[in-house]
Amino acid sequence: MSLRGLCCFRIGLKSVAKTSPGEFVRQVRQEASKIVWPTGRETMMTAVMVVIMTTLLGLFFFGTDSFFGWVVRMLLSLAQGQ
């Protein structure tokens, strides 16, 4: 980076407007008031869906793991000559 680019960068930083702590808190409260919180029903439905999906995925991966474990056991028994 050239010295000229570095100087422009520093000048650019100085041109940023500073906000007082009180103004910052006011802006944060204003933005927080725009948040749309989910209803209790939406939260409950989402929790139920998470439980259902994790159960289904757990069963799927359990079945997949069991299948591949069975395949490996069969291959090992063939390799031992049984």
Secondary structure, 3 states (H helix, E strand, C coil): CCHHHHHHHHHHHHCCCCCCHHHHHHHHHHHHCCCCCCCHHHHHHHHHHHHHHHHHHHHHHHHHHHHHHHHHHHHHHHHHCC
